[in-house]
Amino acid sequence: MGKPEPAELHTLPGNTGRRQPAVLRWVISEFRHLRKNRELLLLALPGILFKLVIAYFPMVGLILAFKFFRYDEGIFGSRWVGLQNFEFLFKAQDAFRIIRNTLLYNFSYIILGTVSALLLALLLNELSGRLVKVYQTTMFLPFFISMVIVGYIGNAFFDFQNGYLNTLLGYVGIDPHNWYLETTPWIFILPLVSLWKGIGFSTLIYYAGMTGINPDYYEAATLDGATRVQMMRRITLPLIRPLIIILFILGLGNIIRGDFGLHYFLPNNVGPNFPTTDIIDTYVYRALTKLGDINSAAAVGFLQSVVGLITVVTANYVVRKIDDDSALF
Amino acid sequence: MNMNTAKSAPSNFGINVFFIIVCLMIALPFLLVISISLTSEDALSQFGYNLLPKAWSFEAYRIVFEKPTTLLRGYGVTILITVIGTLLSLLLTAMMAYPLSRRDFRYNRQLTFFVFFTMLFNGGLIPFYILMTQYLHLKNTLAALIIPGLLSPFNIMIMKGFLDKISKEIIESAKVDGAREFRIFFQIILPLSTPALATLGLLISFGYWNEWFNALLFIDNDKFIPLQLLLVRILSQADFLANSPMAEVSDKLKYASFPTLSVRMAMAIVASGPMLLIFPFFQKYFVKGITVGSLKE
């Protein structure tokens, strides 16, 4: 095959000497590219097909948001109803509540998660040796259990009769609480548990980024007499900024998609705490399983995708204005 | 691994103390669950849950393993989808990530967009459900538990981040020697990617091991219930009873026909234990294996 040739060569007319129509020239050059890249394309082909079927094909289903779906008529046969499916979301009294909860919780998860992970990674980066591994392993443990298990652990803490939290409170003479029936505590419980579950992974991603930084920078800084804090602020943080921004933008893309598992298993899916635990995803799941309301659920899915996309594109645009290098695309 | 100079012992001592506290807080919930599973049922109803058992008992584990049919079947399903899913997913992820990591690949930009767009925009739950059940006819099949998780953009991002660091001269020299892309990929790139493959393999296998969402959606045949769905069912039955208005009835029922408190916790441990034991062995690959792209030199 030889060395890769510069792409420009192919866009020039061939050595036939005759002028060809632009379209034909384009087709020929594109064909050559295809031929030249066919092996790499072939490697990617299974993935491409997979994504087409599993991810792109369902996008067609987004039109369901504007239809009255009936199984016997299928996606395309079902009747158009315009924006009717969206009405429930804005008319229902829960609408404001679940949208507010989804946005606020996700925002707090992003901020809390990013700041804590950065802090832990920076501190971890100051240490060396065996202990670092021990810390990492321990912090990673919650990441590797399922949300179902988190529900069980929640039970161990918040159970009214036997829960450890009530036992602890009993020692200091505070009456037991029925945590699952209260609203306020969940505002703190959910972010804490989310942090507990995810901190190991986010810390590792930042830490791995930091170990990739060229040690020459630190050596030079040391020669110049920089302190450790100065090195953190002037070398480590600026160099992993693109990583922070990428993860932040990706997080924003999911700001309107809630963590279903966390909000479903931890608060036990019981009514009384819904005001502070219910998010769009759990609401839709209930609408779907209890009422079989496919149309409203489809409308919500549509909104989530559109809002997610707009958030990411906007965030990326803003980042690009400030710092072109850090933008995601 | 860490090249920082200027380490001063006293402040490192402080940092170590800080991490020990953090780690203790993170480990505490696990300790509690293990302790509950090892406490006798009498002690639980008398004293509630405690960090250390007031009265030790292995009764819960004996009950779990006494009639193990459901549990064993759950294990079987989970192990099967974990092994098949992880292998397939690793292969697919690597095959997708490799062309994306090649800067001389003509369709690099378009394909990157094609893959990562699915991270930002998707059809949502309903179209996905309809696709899986009406078009692919995967309801109540093991494939419904395997297929959805096969190719995640985030994993591709990690794999690509790793491949970006492999020196391009190796590929060039292999080409000069007459190797073609498939051979380069399978005989050079894959063996060089062991840390990334180990890391991703572990992440992916945990995903499959902990799979409950697709099971919740697509499985209602008892033959194909994975471990986590089994736990979901026990949890929701127990919660239904605990929160039902007829508290007295529920108490009787709870002790009569449903796993007792310690048994439930023992099942949670039996279900998640094996993976937590495996994890430390892969730990050494993790920092090397995880590199999310676009970290500039």
Interface residues (C-beta under 8 A of the other chain):
Chain A: M1 G2 K3 P4 A7 H33 K36 N37 E39 L40 L41 L42 L43 A44 P46 G47 I48 F50 K51 V53 I54 A55 Y56 F57 P58 M59 V60 G61 L62 L64 F69 Y71 G74 I75 L120 L123 L124 N125 E126 L127 S128 L131 V132 K133 V134 Y135 Q136 T137 T138 M139 F140 L141 P142 F143 F144 I145 S146 M147 V148 I149 G151 Y152 I153 N155 A156 F157 D159 Q161 N162 G163 Y164 N166 T167 Y180 W196 I199 G200 L204 I205 Y207 A208 G209 T211 G212 N214 P215 Y218 E219 T222 R228 M231 L239 I240 P242 L243 I246 L247 L250 G253 F260 G261 F265 N268 N269 V270 V284 Y285 L288 I294 A297 A298 V300 G301 F302 Q304 S305 G308 L309 V312 D325 F329
Chain B: M1 N2 M3 N4 T5 A6 K7 S8 S11 N12 I15 N16 F18 F19 V22 C23 I26 A27 P29 F30 L32 V33 I36 L44 S45 F47 G48 Y49 N50 L51 L92 T93 M95 M96 Y98 P99 L100 R102 D104 F105 R106 Y107 L111 F113 F114 V115 F116 T118 M119 L120 F121 N122 G123 G124 L125 I126 P127 F128 I130 L131 Q134 Y135 L136 I147 P148 L150 L151 E172 K175 R180 E181 F182 F185 F206 W209 N210 E211 W212 F213 Q228 L231 V232 L235 S236 D239 A242 N243 L261 R264 M265 A268 A271 S272 M275 L276 F279 P280 Q283 K284 F286 V287 K288 I290 T291 V292 G293 S294 L295 K296 E297
